[in-house]
Amino acid sequence: MRIAGMAVLIGMSAGLLSVQSTPAAAADCKALVAPSPFGPEDQTGATNRVTPAVTKAAAGEIQTGVVTPMANELVDGVPLFGTRFSKTILTAFATMPGAEFGNNKLSYMEDTYLSQSHVGTHIDGIGHIGIEDCYYNQTPMGKYVTQNYLKKFGLENIKTFATRGVLIDAVKVFQAAGKLKANLACKNPCLDAGTLITEADLQAGLKLYNVTLREADAVFINTGWGDLFRQWPVQNATYNKGEPGITDSAARWLVSQKVVAVGADTWAVEVVPGEREDIAFPVHKTLITDNGIHIIENVRTDLIAEAAAKSGRATFFLSMTVPRAVGLTGTFVNIEAIQ
């Protein structure tokens, strides 16, 4: 019986392997994804637009030298999307008496960070989102996927984010229009989950500070929803349940402005619940997959919004470096606005 049972098990396993190894019908990537404006071999995406001239012009934003942080603290317990996880482990070396190094009795500490890359304030790389097997630049990704990393579209291909940052304060826009619907869990004014931010709202936010978008700008939207992120872990469930955000039409307008990144104080930048129940994260597809424009999530926008309200300036030099991590689809980042 044991032999017979094992034979059946082996037969079933072989059958499963044969099913799993059967190649799926290839998707028509040219029909599902737009071509890159930077050529058929491009792996860089929108940061191609950050030229020396762009960086030089952006440096003109530095007038007072004041630096405003735009990243949330990265710590165990903050809201995480879906099944993502994050755990920090501290290891102490040679701290016990007699275990030190050298006559000077040196000891040291190190950290092990067990985490997925899309946690906290983080950037979505262009290898993050696709439609079926089709990713940026009409690329069938199957042959570039390994157990450890992507062989194409990793973060090492990013050029630079040394450009101008622009704040759009959606809270002020909605307050001025008398249409702010807040969430009682927010300690400060915020747009409620499901609130649509349209291209007209974005344009109104730019008008508040007399800003015209330029090619290669990085846009950051203050919705107030980040107030819930900073109340971790008490409001984690509320924060993750939904969010205010831009519509797909607003994303397409930003594409037309040739921006390099779009960030917000939310976990997806786009409105959740979405405009259509049957379409998953359309803004991600529009920005990342079709146009190579990076999305930056869980940004701390309240401090730069406060600074803009006081100074009347909503533009700044963006200080944000991304590790040249080969094959990664995203990573946590530190962001600073320098004015």
Backbone hydrogen bonds in HBPLUS format (Angstrom, degrees):
<---DONOR---> <-ACCEPTOR-->    atom                        ^
c    i                          cat <-CA-CA->   ^        H-A-AA   ^      H-
h    n   atom  resd res      DA  || num        DHA   H-A  angle D-A-AA Bond
n    s   type  num  typ     dist DA aas  dist angle  dist       angle   num
A0005-GLY N   A0001-MET O   2.72 MM   4  5.84 158.9  1.77 146.3 152.9     1
A0006-MET N   A0002-ARG O   2.90 MM   4  6.09 151.6  1.98 142.1 150.0     2
A0007-ALA N   A0003-ILE O   2.86 MM   4  6.13 150.9  1.95 147.5 155.9     3
A0008-VAL N   A0004-ALA O   2.99 MM   4  6.33 153.4  2.07 148.5 155.1     4
A0009-LEU N   A0005-GLY O   2.95 MM   4  6.24 157.8  2.00 146.8 153.0     5
A0010-ILE N   A0006-MET O   2.82 MM   4  6.06 161.5  1.85 152.6 157.2     6
A0011-GLY N   A0007-ALA O   2.90 MM   4  6.08 155.2  1.96 143.4 150.8     7
A0012-MET N   A0008-VAL O   2.84 MM   4  6.13 154.6  1.91 150.1 156.8     8
A0013-SER N   A0009-LEU O   2.86 MM   4  6.08 158.1  1.91 149.5 155.8     9
A0014-ALA N   A0010-ILE O   2.89 MM   4  6.10 158.8  1.94 149.0 154.5    10
A0015-GLY N   A0011-GLY O   2.99 MM   4  6.20 151.6  2.07 140.7 148.8    11
A0016-LEU N   A0012-MET O   2.89 MM   4  6.20 155.4  1.96 148.9 155.3    12
A0017-LEU N   A0013-SER O   2.88 MM   4  6.13 160.0  1.92 151.1 156.6    13
A0018-SER N   A0014-ALA O   2.90 MM   4  6.12 153.2  1.98 145.0 152.3    14
A0019-VAL N   A0015-GLY O   2.99 MM   4  6.25 148.6  2.09 144.1 152.6    15
A0020-GLN N   A0016-LEU O   2.85 MM   4  6.08 164.5  1.87 154.8 158.8    16
A0021-SER N   A0017-LEU O   2.92 MM   4  5.99 143.3  2.06 143.4 152.6    17
A0022-THR N   A0019-VAL O   3.23 MM   3  5.36 153.9  2.30 101.8 109.6    18
A0031-ALA N   A0028-ASP O   2.95 MM   3  5.45 144.9  2.07 111.1 121.5    19
A0032-LEU N   A0028-ASP O   3.23 MM   4  6.51 132.7  2.46 141.2 154.3    20
A0033-VAL N   A0029-CYS O   2.93 MM   4  5.71 155.2  1.99 150.9 153.3    21
A0042-ASP N   A0039-GLY O   3.25 MM   3  5.55 167.6  2.26 115.0 118.4    22
A0048-ASN N   A0045-GLY O   3.09 MM   3  6.10 163.0  2.12 127.9 131.8    23
A0046-ALA N   A0292-GLY O   2.88 MM 246  5.25 173.0  1.88 123.5 125.7    24
A0049-ARG N   A0046-ALA O   2.91 MM   3  5.84 170.0  1.92 128.0 130.9    25
A0050-VAL N   A0047-THR O   3.14 MM   3  5.40 161.2  2.17 108.1 113.6    26
A0051-THR N   A0049-ARG O   3.00 MM   2  5.84 115.9  2.42 113.5  96.8    27
A0054-VAL N   A0051-THR O   3.00 MM   3  5.06 118.4  2.39  98.9 114.2    28
A0055-THR N   A0051-THR O   3.02 MM   4  6.39 162.4  2.06 159.8 163.7    29
A0056-LYS N   A0052-PRO O   2.92 MM   4  6.08 159.6  1.96 148.4 154.4    30
A0057-ALA N   A0053-ALA O   2.99 MM   4  6.14 160.5  2.03 145.6 150.5    31
A0058-ALA N   A0054-VAL O   2.92 MM   4  6.12 155.2  1.98 147.3 154.8    32
A0059-ALA N   A0055-THR O   2.96 MM   4  6.17 143.4  2.09 145.2 154.4    33
A0060-GLY N   A0057-ALA O   3.10 MM   3  5.46 148.3  2.21 105.1 114.3    34
A0061-GLU N   A0058-ALA O   2.94 MM   3  5.63 166.6  1.96 120.0 124.3    35
A0062-ILE N   A0059-ALA O   3.13 MM   3  5.77 164.9  2.15 115.8 120.4    36
A0063-GLN N   A0339-GLN O   2.70 MM 276  5.61 163.9  1.73 109.2 111.2    37
A0064-THR N   A0339-GLN O   2.87 MM 275  5.79 165.7  1.89 110.9 112.1    38
A0339-GLN N   A0066-VAL O   2.91 MM 273  5.36 168.5  1.92 157.3 160.2    39
A0068-THR N   A0337-ALA O   2.81 MM 269  5.05 164.8  1.83 147.1 152.3    40
A0337-ALA N   A0068-THR O   2.86 MM 269  5.05 169.5  1.87 148.7 151.8    41
A0070-MET N   A0335-ILE O   2.90 MM 265  5.07 155.3  1.96 148.4 140.4    42
A0300-ARG N   A0070-MET O   2.89 MM 230  4.55 160.2  1.93 121.9 121.7    43
A0084-ARG N   A0081-PHE O   3.07 MM   3  5.86 165.2  2.10 145.7 148.9    44
A0116-GLN N   A0085-PHE O   3.21 MM  31  6.12 158.0  2.26 165.2 160.0    45
A0087-LYS N   A0114-LEU O   2.74 MM  27  5.06 143.3  1.87 141.3 153.1    46
A0114-LEU N   A0087-LYS O   2.80 MM  27  5.06 156.7  1.85 174.2 166.3    47
A0089-ILE N   A0112-THR O   2.86 MM  23  5.05 157.6  1.91 150.5 156.9    48
A0112-THR N   A0089-ILE O   2.79 MM  23  5.05 154.9  1.85 151.3 159.0    49
A0091-THR N   A0110-GLU O   2.82 MM  19  5.31 175.8  1.83 165.2 164.0    50
A0110-GLU N   A0091-THR O   2.94 MM  19  5.31 158.8  1.99 154.9 161.3    51
A0093-PHE N   A0108-TYR O   2.80 MM  15  5.32 168.3  1.82 174.7 173.0    52
A0108-TYR N   A0093-PHE O   3.19 MM  15  5.32 163.7  2.21 139.2 144.0    53
A0099-ALA N   A0096-MET O   2.93 MM   3  5.47 162.8  1.96 143.1 145.1    54
A0101-PHE N   A0106-LEU O   2.96 MM   5  4.92 168.7  1.97 138.9 142.5    55
A0106-LEU N   A0101-PHE O   2.85 MM   5  4.92 153.9  1.92 151.6 143.5    56
A0105-LYS N   A0102-GLY O   3.06 MM   3  5.33 161.4  2.10 109.3 113.7    57
A0333-VAL N   A0121-THR O   2.89 MM 212  6.03 158.6  1.94 144.9 149.7    58
A0122-HIS N   A0297-GLU O   3.17 MM 175  5.58 148.1  2.28 139.0 148.6    59
A0297-GLU N   A0122-HIS O   2.91 MM 175  5.58 149.9  2.01 160.9 166.7    60
A0123-ILE N   A0331-THR O   2.95 MM 208  5.69 159.6  1.99 156.1 155.7    61
A0331-THR N   A0123-ILE O   3.33 MM 208  5.69 143.4  2.47 138.3 148.5    62
A0124-ASP N   A0295-ILE O   2.76 MM 171  5.25 160.7  1.80 165.6 170.2    63
A0125-GLY N   A0329-THR O   2.70 MM 204  4.87 153.9  1.76 142.5 141.3    64
A0128-HIS N   A0125-GLY O   3.20 MM   3  5.51 155.0  2.26 115.3 116.4    65
A0131-ILE N   A0134-CYS O   2.83 MM   3  5.18 155.7  1.89 154.5 156.2    66
A0134-CYS N   A0131-ILE O   2.88 MM   3  5.18 159.0  1.92 130.8 132.5    67
A0141-MET N   A0133-ASP O   2.85 MM   8  5.62 164.2  1.87 163.1 166.2    68
A0135-TYR N   A0139-THR O   2.85 MM   4  5.09 164.5  1.88 142.0 146.6    69
A0139-THR N   A0135-TYR O   3.15 MM   4  5.09 152.0  2.23 123.4 127.9    70
A0144-TYR N   A0141-MET O   2.80 MM   3  5.31 157.8  1.84 123.2 131.0    71
A0145-VAL N   A0142-GLY O   3.42 MM   3  5.58 171.2  2.43 110.1 111.4    72
A0151-LYS N   A0144-TYR O   2.73 MM   7  4.78 161.7  1.76 147.2 151.9    73
A0146-THR N   A0149-TYR O   3.25 MM   3  5.49 139.7  2.42 135.1 146.4    74
A0150-LEU N   A0327-GLY O   3.00 MM 177  4.26 177.3  2.00 120.8 120.5    75
A0157-ASN N   A0154-GLY O   3.10 MM   3  6.04 170.2  2.11 126.5 129.1    76
A0158-ILE N   A0155-LEU O   3.11 MM   3  5.64 170.0  2.12 118.2 121.4    77
A0163-THR N   A0161-PHE O   2.83 MM   2  5.45 125.0  2.14 111.2  94.5    78
A0318-LEU N   A0163-THR O   2.96 MM 155  5.69 171.4  1.97 169.3 170.3    79
A0218-ALA N   A0164-ARG O   2.92 MM  54  6.29 155.5  1.99 158.5 165.1    80
A0165-GLY N   A0316-PHE O   2.77 MM 151  5.17 172.1  1.78 153.9 156.6    81
A0316-PHE N   A0165-GLY O   3.00 MM 151  5.17 146.3  2.11 144.4 147.1    82
A0166-VAL N   A0218-ALA O   2.85 MM  52  6.15 151.0  1.93 162.1 164.3    83
A0220-PHE N   A0166-VAL O   2.82 MM  54  6.06 161.9  1.85 168.0 167.1    84
A0167-LEU N   A0314-ALA O   2.82 MM 147  5.18 169.8  1.83 160.9 164.2    85
A0168-ILE N   A0220-PHE O   2.79 MM  52  6.11 157.1  1.84 162.8 165.8    86
A0222-ASN N   A0168-ILE O   2.91 MM  54  6.23 162.1  1.94 151.0 156.3    87
A0173-VAL N   A0169-ASP O   3.18 MM   4  6.50 155.3  2.24 145.5 152.9    88
A0170-ALA N   A0222-ASN O   2.93 MM  52  5.60 125.5  2.23 135.2 150.8    89
A0174-PHE N   A0170-ALA O   2.94 MM   4  6.11 164.5  1.96 150.7 153.5    90
A0175-GLN N   A0171-VAL O   2.91 MM   4  6.09 152.8  1.99 147.5 156.0    91
A0176-ALA N   A0172-LYS O   2.87 MM   4  5.97 163.0  1.90 148.4 152.8    92
A0177-ALA N   A0173-VAL O   3.06 MM   4  6.24 143.1  2.20 140.0 150.0    93
A0179-LYS N   A0174-PHE O   2.95 MM   5  5.21 157.4  2.00 156.6 157.7    94
A0178-GLY N   A0175-GLN O   3.09 MM   3  5.06 153.8  2.16 100.2 108.3    95
A0192-ASP N   A0181-LYS O   2.90 MM  11  5.86 130.9  2.14 170.3 164.8    96
A0186-CYS N   A0183-ASN O   2.99 MM   3  5.72 158.4  2.04 121.7 127.7    97
A0191-LEU N   A0223-THR O   2.89 MM  32  5.66 161.3  1.92 170.1 176.4    98
A0195-THR N   A0192-ASP O   3.18 MM   3  5.81 149.3  2.28 140.0 139.7    99
A0194-GLY N   A0243-GLU O   3.10 MM  49  5.72 171.0  2.11 105.6 104.5   100
A0245-GLY N   A0195-THR O   3.14 MM  50  6.49 163.6  2.17 177.9 173.1   101
A0197-ILE N   A0245-GLY O   2.89 MM  48  5.56 146.9  2.01 146.2 143.0   102
A0247-THR N   A0197-ILE O   3.10 MM  50  6.01 144.9  2.22 151.5 146.7   103
A0201-ASP N   A0198-THR O   3.09 MM   3  5.10 121.3  2.45  94.4 108.6   104
A0202-LEU N   A0198-THR O   3.04 MM   4  6.43 155.5  2.10 148.2 154.9   105
A0203-GLN N   A0199-GLU O   2.90 MM   4  6.11 158.6  1.95 147.0 152.8   106
A0204-ALA N   A0200-ALA O   2.91 MM   4  6.09 147.9  2.02 140.0 149.0   107
A0205-GLY N   A0201-ASP O   2.92 MM   4  6.17 149.5  2.02 145.4 153.6   108
A0206-LEU N   A0202-LEU O   3.02 MM   4  6.36 147.3  2.13 145.3 153.9   109
A0207-LYS N   A0203-GLN O   2.98 MM   4  6.19 152.5  2.06 142.3 150.2   110
A0208-LEU N   A0204-ALA O   3.05 MM   4  6.31 140.0  2.21 141.7 151.4   111
A0209-TYR N   A0206-LEU O   3.18 MM   3  5.70 141.1  2.34 108.3 117.1   112
A0211-VAL N   A0206-LEU O   2.94 MM   5  5.01 173.7  1.94 138.9 141.0   113
A0210-ASN N   A0207-LYS O   3.10 MM   3  4.64 166.4  2.12  98.9 103.0   114
A0217-ASP N   A0214-ARG O   3.15 MM   3  5.73 147.4  2.26 143.7 139.9   115
A0216-ALA N   A0258-LYS O   2.93 MM  42  6.09 175.9  1.93 147.6 149.0   116
A0260-VAL N   A0217-ASP O   2.88 MM  43  6.03 160.7  1.92 152.9 158.2   117
A0219-VAL N   A0261-ALA O   2.96 MM  42  6.21 157.3  2.01 155.5 148.9   118
A0263-GLY N   A0219-VAL O   2.76 MM  44  6.20 160.4  1.80 156.8 163.7   119
A0221-ILE N   A0263-GLY O   2.86 MM  42  6.23 157.2  1.91 140.0 144.8   120
A0227-ASP N   A0224-GLY O   3.07 MM   3  5.82 167.3  2.09 120.1 124.2   121
A0228-LEU N   A0225-TRP O   3.05 MM   3  5.91 150.6  2.14 123.2 127.6   122
A0229-PHE N   A0226-GLY O   3.06 MM   3  4.92 118.0  2.46  92.5 108.0   123
A0230-ARG N   A0226-GLY O   3.13 MM   4  6.46 156.5  2.19 153.2 157.6   124
A0231-GLN N   A0228-LEU O   3.07 MM   3  5.06 150.9  2.16  99.2 108.3   125
A0232-TRP N   A0229-PHE O   3.19 MM   3  5.67 144.9  2.32 120.4 120.1   126
A0234-VAL N   A0231-GLN O   3.05 MM   3  5.95 116.9  2.46 143.7 141.5   127
A0236-ASN N   A0233-PRO O   3.26 MM   3  5.22 170.3  2.27 108.1 110.2   128
A0239-TYR N   A0235-GLN O   2.88 MM   4  6.05 167.7  1.90 161.8 165.5   129
A0240-ASN N   A0236-ASN O   2.96 MM   4  6.12 159.4  2.00 151.5 156.6   130
A0241-LYS N   A0237-ALA O   3.02 MM   4  5.98 129.2  2.29 139.2 151.4   131
A0243-GLU N   A0272-VAL O   2.77 MM  29  5.03 167.3  1.79 144.3 141.5   132
A0272-VAL N   A0243-GLU O   2.98 MM  29  5.03 179.3  1.98 146.9 146.7   133
A0246-ILE N   A0269-VAL O   3.16 MM  23  6.60 150.7  2.25 144.8 142.2   134
A0271-VAL N   A0246-ILE O   3.35 MM  25  5.56 157.5  2.40 132.0 131.5   135
A0251-ALA N   A0247-THR O   2.99 MM   4  6.33 150.5  2.08 144.1 152.5   136
A0252-ARG N   A0248-ASP O   2.92 MM   4  6.22 151.0  2.01 144.8 152.4   137
A0253-TRP N   A0249-SER O   3.01 MM   4  6.33 144.5  2.14 140.6 150.3   138
A0254-LEU N   A0250-ALA O   3.00 MM   4  6.35 154.7  2.07 146.7 153.1   139
A0255-VAL N   A0251-ALA O   2.92 MM   4  6.26 148.4  2.02 145.4 154.6   140
A0256-SER N   A0252-ARG O   3.03 MM   4  6.33 150.4  2.12 141.0 148.2   141
A0256-SER N   A0253-TRP O   3.04 MM   3  5.03 114.4  2.49  92.8 108.5   142
A0257-GLN N   A0253-TRP O   3.18 MM   4  6.56 127.0  2.47 137.3 151.2   143
A0257-GLN N   A0254-LEU O   3.03 MM   3  5.03 136.8  2.22  95.7 108.4   144
A0258-LYS N   A0255-VAL O   2.92 MM   3  5.16 160.4  1.96 110.7 116.7   145
A0294-HIS N   A0260-VAL O   3.19 MM  34  6.44 147.2  2.30 148.8 139.2   146
A0262-VAL N   A0294-HIS O   2.89 MM  32  6.41 150.5  1.98 156.8 165.8   147
A0296-ILE N   A0262-VAL O   2.98 MM  34  6.15 156.1  2.04 133.6 137.1   148
A0264-ALA N   A0296-ILE O   3.17 MM  32  6.70 141.8  2.32 160.8 169.9   149
A0299-VAL N   A0264-ALA O   2.94 MM  35  5.47 162.3  1.97 143.0 137.0   150
A0298-ASN N   A0266-THR O   2.70 MM  32  4.92 165.1  1.72 147.3 145.6   151
A0279-ILE N   A0276-ARG O   3.40 MM   3  5.60 168.4  2.41 108.3 111.6   152
A0285-LYS N   A0281-PHE O   3.41 MM   4  6.84 155.1  2.48 145.9 152.3   153
A0286-THR N   A0282-PRO O   2.91 MM   4  6.20 161.8  1.94 151.7 156.6   154
A0287-LEU N   A0283-VAL O   2.87 MM   4  5.98 175.7  1.87 157.0 158.3   155
A0288-ILE N   A0284-HIS O   2.88 MM   4  5.57 145.0  2.00 139.9 149.4   156
A0290-ASP N   A0285-LYS O   2.94 MM   5  6.22 151.6  2.02 168.7 178.0   157
A0293-ILE N   A0287-LEU O   2.81 MM   6  4.98 166.2  1.83 140.0 135.1   158
A0292-GLY N   A0288-ILE O   2.88 MM   4  4.50 145.5  2.00 123.3 126.7   159
A0305-ALA N   A0301-THR O   3.00 MM   4  6.09 145.0  2.13 146.8 157.4   160
A0306-GLU N   A0302-ASP O   2.95 MM   4  6.17 151.0  2.04 143.2 150.3   161
A0307-ALA N   A0303-LEU O   2.96 MM   4  6.22 155.5  2.02 143.0 150.1   162
A0308-ALA N   A0304-ILE O   2.89 MM   4  6.00 153.0  1.97 139.3 146.3   163
A0309-ALA N   A0305-ALA O   3.03 MM   4  6.22 153.9  2.10 143.9 150.5   164
A0310-LYS N   A0306-GLU O   3.15 MM   4  6.40 146.5  2.27 143.8 152.0   165
A0311-SER N   A0307-ALA O   2.90 MM   4  6.05 160.9  1.93 152.7 158.2   166
A0312-GLY N   A0308-ALA O   2.69 MM   4  5.14 145.3  1.81 139.9 147.7   167
A0317-PHE N   A0338-ILE O   2.88 MM  21  5.04 173.3  1.88 152.3 149.9   168
A0338-ILE N   A0317-PHE O   2.99 MM  21  5.04 171.2  2.00 147.6 150.2   169
A0319-SER N   A0336-GLU O   2.94 MM  17  5.06 165.5  1.96 165.8 162.9   170
A0336-GLU N   A0319-SER O   2.94 MM  17  5.06 148.2  2.04 142.9 151.8   171
A0325-ALA N   A0323-PRO O   2.73 MM   2  5.30 139.8  1.89 102.6  90.3   172
A0328-LEU N   A0325-ALA O   3.36 MM   3  5.85 172.3  2.37 129.3 128.8   173
